[in-house]
Amino acid sequence: MANVTREDFSVAAATNASAYRRVTIPVLRIEAGPGPAVALIAGVHGDEWEGQAAILDLCSRAPARPEKRDSGIAAALEARLLSRVQAMVDVHSGGASLRYLPSSVITRHGNDAYDDRLPALARAFGLPDCVFFRGGEAGSMPAAASRHSVLRLSAEIGGGRETSQSLVDRCRDGLLGCLAELGLLTPRARPHAAQDAEVRLYDLDAPAATLRARESGVFVPAVELGQSVAARQPIGRLIEPARPDAPPRPLLSPQAGTVVCLRPIARSDDGDCLLQVASALPLDSLASKY
C-alpha cells in the first residue's frame, strides 16, 4: 500500500508590493515500493495551467498527511527534489504569450550526451509531436537535471491564458504513460498513446525556426497551429491602428515546415516571438541533435 506524505516548503518570492513575500511550494511524496524515484513538476511558470491541473488530478486520488518545511527557490527545488530522483517529467505550456501544438519536449543542456531512453519516454507521453530545444542557462531546470544526471522529459501543452479538460486529460495520460515506461505503473491502453505511431520531431533550436517582431504593432496572423507552410510564405502582418497612414508590414515564414507555436496576443513589441515553424523529422533522428 502506498505511503503518502506532504513535504511542502516555502520560498522567498518578493515583489515591489511585498518585499518579504513568501509562497508555499506544495510537494506530495508517494512511496509505493521498488523502482526509480521520479519527480512530476508543473507550474514553474505560474500562468501555465495544464500540468498543474493534471498533477492535481493525480494527487486527488491519494490522501496526504501534511509535513511543512522551509527553504529558499530554484536551488531549493534542485536540492530537495533533483538530488533524490532519477527521472523527472516537467510540464509547461505557452503561458499567456504563446500557444503550442501539444508536444512532448526534449531539451539538451550544453553538451550533454545523448540518452537512448529519451525516445521511448517521449513516445510514452502519448503525443504525436515532440519538439527539441537546446538550453544553456545555468539556473534552468534542464541545467539542474544535467548536474544531477536526472533523465528529463518536458512538455508544452496549450497556452494562451486558457486551458481545457481535453488538454488536462492528455497531460495526465502523458504523465501516467511516463510512469509506466519508467516501471512504476502497469502499462495500460490510453486514447492518445503514440507508442505504435511515429512521433514527429521538430527542431526549434535552429535560429530559422523562430520569427520575432522587429518593431511594435498589432500581430494579425494568417496561419494556424499545425498548419504546413512554405519558406517565405506570408504568415500574417503587423499593423498600427494609431498610425493609419503607415502601411501594414507583411510577415513571411522563416522556413518551411509546420507551425508549432503561435503568439495569441495581438499587441506585440520588438523582440516578441510571433511564430515557430520547423519541418517534421522522425523521432529516431534525435540522436543526430547530440
C-alpha positions as CSV (number, residue, x, y, z in Angstrom):
1,M,0.0,0.0,0.0
2,A,1.3,3.5,-0.9
3,N,2.6,5.7,1.8
4,V,1.6,9.3,1.1
5,T,3.0,12.4,2.8
6,R,3.2,16.1,2.2
7,E,6.7,17.8,2.1
8,D,5.7,21.4,1.3
9,F,8.3,24.1,1.7
10,S,8.2,27.9,1.4
11,V,10.4,30.2,-0.7
12,A,11.1,33.9,-0.9
13,A,9.1,35.5,-3.8
14,A,9.5,39.2,-3.3
15,T,7.6,41.8,-5.4
16,N,7.6,45.5,-5.5
17,A,4.4,45.5,-3.5
18,S,5.5,42.9,-0.9
19,A,9.2,42.9,-0.1
20,Y,9.1,39.9,2.3
21,R,6.6,37.8,0.4
22,R,6.9,34.0,0.6
23,V,5.0,31.4,-1.3
24,T,4.4,27.7,-0.5
25,I,5.6,25.0,-2.9
26,P,3.3,22.0,-2.5
27,V,5.1,18.7,-2.6
28,L,3.4,15.3,-2.4
29,R,5.6,12.3,-1.7
30,I,4.3,8.8,-2.6
31,E,6.3,5.7,-1.6
32,A,4.9,2.7,-3.4
33,G,7.7,0.1,-3.4
34,P,10.7,-0.6,-5.6
35,G,11.5,1.4,-8.7
36,P,13.2,4.7,-9.7
37,A,12.3,7.9,-7.8
38,V,10.5,10.2,-10.3
39,A,9.6,13.9,-9.9
40,L,6.5,15.2,-11.7
41,I,6.7,19.0,-11.9
42,A,4.4,21.7,-13.2
43,G,3.8,25.4,-12.6
44,V,7.5,26.5,-12.8
45,H,5.9,29.3,-14.8
46,G,2.8,30.2,-12.9
47,D,0.5,31.0,-15.8
48,E,0.9,27.6,-17.4
49,W,-2.1,25.6,-16.2
50,E,-2.4,22.2,-17.9
51,G,0.3,20.4,-16.0
52,Q,-0.8,21.9,-12.7
53,A,-4.4,20.6,-13.3
54,A,-3.2,17.2,-14.4
55,I,-1.0,16.7,-11.4
56,L,-3.8,17.8,-9.1
57,D,-6.0,15.2,-10.7
58,L,-3.3,12.6,-9.8
59,C,-2.9,14.0,-6.3
60,S,-6.6,14.0,-5.6
61,R,-6.6,10.2,-5.8
62,A,-4.4,9.8,-2.7
63,P,-4.9,11.4,0.8
64,A,-1.9,13.2,2.3
65,R,-0.5,13.9,5.8
66,P,0.9,17.4,5.9
67,E,4.6,18.0,6.8
68,K,5.7,21.6,6.0
69,R,9.3,22.6,5.6
70,D,11.1,25.8,4.7
71,S,13.9,26.5,2.2
72,G,14.8,29.1,-0.5
73,I,13.8,28.9,-4.7
74,A,15.4,27.2,-7.7
75,A,18.2,25.9,-5.6
76,A,15.6,24.5,-3.2
77,L,13.9,22.6,-5.9
78,E,17.3,21.2,-7.0
79,A,18.4,20.3,-3.5
80,R,15.1,18.9,-2.3
81,L,13.9,17.1,-5.4
82,L,16.6,16.5,-8.0
83,S,19.1,15.2,-5.5
84,R,16.6,12.4,-4.6
85,V,15.3,11.3,-8.0
86,Q,16.5,9.5,-11.1
87,A,13.9,10.9,-13.6
88,M,11.7,14.0,-14.0
89,V,8.8,15.0,-16.1
90,D,8.5,18.8,-16.2
91,V,5.3,20.0,-17.8
92,H,4.9,23.5,-19.4
93,S,2.6,25.3,-21.7
94,G,2.9,28.6,-23.7
95,G,1.6,30.6,-20.8
96,A,-0.1,33.9,-21.6
97,S,2.0,34.9,-24.6
98,L,2.3,31.7,-26.6
99,R,0.2,28.8,-27.7
100,Y,1.8,25.5,-28.6
101,L,0.9,22.4,-30.6
102,P,0.6,19.9,-27.7
103,S,4.0,18.3,-27.7
104,S,6.5,16.4,-25.5
105,V,9.8,18.3,-25.3
106,I,13.4,17.2,-25.2
107,T,15.9,19.8,-24.1
108,R,19.6,19.2,-24.4
109,H,21.6,21.3,-21.9
110,G,25.0,22.3,-23.1
111,N,27.0,19.3,-24.3
112,D,25.0,16.6,-22.5
113,A,25.5,13.2,-24.1
114,Y,22.5,11.5,-25.8
115,D,20.4,9.3,-23.6
116,D,18.9,6.5,-25.6
117,R,15.9,6.3,-23.1
118,L,14.5,9.6,-24.4
119,P,12.7,8.5,-27.5
120,A,10.8,5.8,-25.5
121,L,9.9,8.3,-22.8
122,A,8.6,10.7,-25.5
123,R,6.5,8.0,-27.1
124,A,5.2,7.0,-23.7
125,F,3.9,10.6,-23.1
126,G,1.5,9.7,-25.9
127,L,1.5,12.9,-28.1
128,P,2.3,12.7,-31.8
129,D,4.5,15.7,-31.7
130,C,7.8,16.3,-29.9
131,V,10.0,19.4,-30.0
132,F,13.7,19.8,-29.4
133,F,15.4,22.7,-27.8
134,R,19.0,23.4,-26.6
135,G,19.5,25.2,-23.3
136,G,22.5,26.9,-21.8
137,E,21.1,28.8,-18.8
138,A,22.9,27.6,-15.6
139,G,19.8,28.3,-13.4
140,S,17.3,26.4,-15.5
141,M,15.7,23.0,-14.7
142,P,17.5,21.3,-17.6
143,A,20.8,22.5,-16.2
144,A,19.8,21.3,-12.7
145,A,18.8,17.9,-14.1
146,S,22.1,17.7,-16.0
147,R,24.1,18.4,-12.9
148,H,22.3,15.5,-11.1
149,S,22.3,13.1,-14.1
150,V,18.5,13.0,-14.0
151,L,16.6,11.7,-17.0
152,R,14.3,14.6,-18.1
153,L,11.3,14.9,-20.3
154,S,9.3,18.1,-20.6
155,A,6.1,19.1,-22.5
156,E,4.5,22.2,-24.0
157,I,0.7,21.8,-23.8
158,G,-1.7,24.6,-24.7
159,G,-1.2,28.2,-23.6
160,G,-2.8,31.5,-24.4
161,R,-4.1,32.1,-20.9
162,E,-6.6,29.3,-21.3
163,T,-6.9,25.5,-20.9
164,S,-9.5,22.8,-21.5
165,Q,-10.3,19.4,-19.9
166,S,-9.1,17.7,-23.1
167,L,-5.6,19.2,-22.7
168,V,-5.6,18.4,-19.0
169,D,-6.6,14.8,-19.7
170,R,-3.9,14.4,-22.4
171,C,-1.3,15.8,-19.9
172,R,-2.5,13.5,-17.1
173,D,-2.4,10.5,-19.5
174,G,1.1,11.5,-20.6
175,L,2.3,11.6,-17.0
176,L,0.8,8.1,-16.4
177,G,2.4,6.8,-19.6
178,C,5.8,8.0,-18.5
179,L,5.4,6.5,-15.1
180,A,4.5,3.2,-16.8
181,E,7.6,3.5,-19.1
182,L,9.8,4.0,-16.0
183,G,8.4,0.8,-14.4
184,L,6.3,2.5,-11.7
185,L,2.9,1.6,-13.1
186,T,1.4,-1.3,-15.1
187,P,1.1,-0.2,-18.8
188,R,-2.5,0.4,-19.9
189,A,-4.3,1.4,-23.0
190,R,-4.5,5.2,-23.4
191,P,-6.6,7.0,-26.0
192,H,-3.8,9.3,-27.1
193,A,-1.0,6.8,-26.8
194,A,1.6,7.2,-29.6
195,Q,3.8,4.2,-28.9
196,D,2.6,2.4,-32.1
197,A,2.6,5.6,-34.2
198,E,5.6,7.6,-35.5
199,V,6.2,10.6,-33.4
200,R,7.2,13.8,-35.3
201,L,10.3,15.6,-34.1
202,Y,10.6,19.4,-34.6
203,D,14.0,21.1,-34.1
204,L,13.2,24.5,-32.6
205,D,16.8,25.1,-31.7
206,A,17.7,26.4,-35.2
207,P,17.6,30.2,-35.4
208,A,15.5,30.0,-38.6
209,A,12.7,28.3,-36.6
210,T,11.6,31.4,-34.8
211,L,10.1,34.6,-36.3
212,R,10.3,37.6,-34.0
213,A,8.7,41.0,-34.3
214,R,11.3,43.7,-35.3
215,E,9.0,46.6,-34.3
216,S,5.9,47.2,-32.3
217,G,2.4,46.7,-33.8
218,V,-0.7,44.5,-33.8
219,F,0.0,41.0,-35.0
220,V,-2.6,39.7,-37.4
221,P,-1.7,36.0,-38.1
222,A,-2.9,34.4,-41.3
223,V,-1.9,30.8,-40.2
224,E,-3.0,28.4,-37.5
225,L,-1.2,25.9,-35.2
226,G,-0.4,22.7,-37.0
227,Q,-0.6,24.3,-40.5
228,S,2.1,23.5,-43.1
229,V,3.8,26.5,-44.6
230,A,6.4,27.1,-47.3
231,A,9.6,29.1,-46.8
232,R,8.9,32.9,-47.3
233,Q,5.1,32.2,-47.3
234,P,3.1,35.2,-46.0
235,I,2.0,34.2,-42.5
236,G,0.4,37.4,-41.3
237,R,1.1,41.1,-40.9
238,L,1.9,43.8,-38.3
239,I,-0.5,46.8,-38.3
240,E,-0.5,50.0,-36.2
241,P,-4.1,51.3,-35.8
242,A,-2.7,54.5,-34.1
243,R,-0.9,55.3,-37.4
244,P,-3.5,54.8,-40.2
245,D,-1.1,56.3,-42.7
246,A,1.5,53.6,-42.1
247,P,1.2,50.6,-44.4
248,P,0.9,47.1,-42.9
249,R,4.2,45.2,-42.5
250,P,4.0,41.8,-44.2
251,L,5.5,38.8,-42.3
252,L,7.0,35.8,-44.0
253,S,7.6,32.3,-42.7
254,P,11.3,32.0,-41.8
255,Q,11.5,28.4,-43.2
256,A,9.3,25.6,-44.5
257,G,7.5,23.3,-42.0
258,T,4.7,23.1,-39.5
259,V,3.5,25.9,-37.3
260,V,4.4,24.6,-33.8
261,C,4.0,27.7,-31.8
262,L,1.9,30.9,-32.4
263,R,1.5,34.1,-30.4
264,P,-2.1,34.7,-29.3
265,I,-1.6,38.2,-28.0
266,A,-2.2,40.8,-30.8
267,R,-0.2,43.7,-29.4
268,S,3.4,42.9,-29.9
269,D,6.7,44.6,-29.3
270,D,10.2,44.4,-30.8
271,G,11.7,41.0,-30.0
272,D,8.5,39.2,-29.2
273,C,8.2,35.6,-30.6
274,L,5.4,35.6,-33.1
275,L,5.7,32.1,-34.5
276,Q,7.9,29.0,-34.6
277,V,8.0,26.7,-37.5
278,A,10.0,23.6,-38.3
279,S,10.0,20.5,-40.6
280,A,8.8,17.2,-39.2
281,L,11.6,14.6,-38.7
282,P,11.3,11.1,-37.4
283,L,11.9,10.8,-33.6
284,D,14.6,8.3,-34.2
285,S,16.7,11.2,-35.7
286,L,17.0,12.7,-32.2
287,A,20.5,11.2,-31.8
288,S,21.8,13.4,-34.6
289,K,21.0,16.5,-32.5
290,Y,23.7,15.5,-30.0
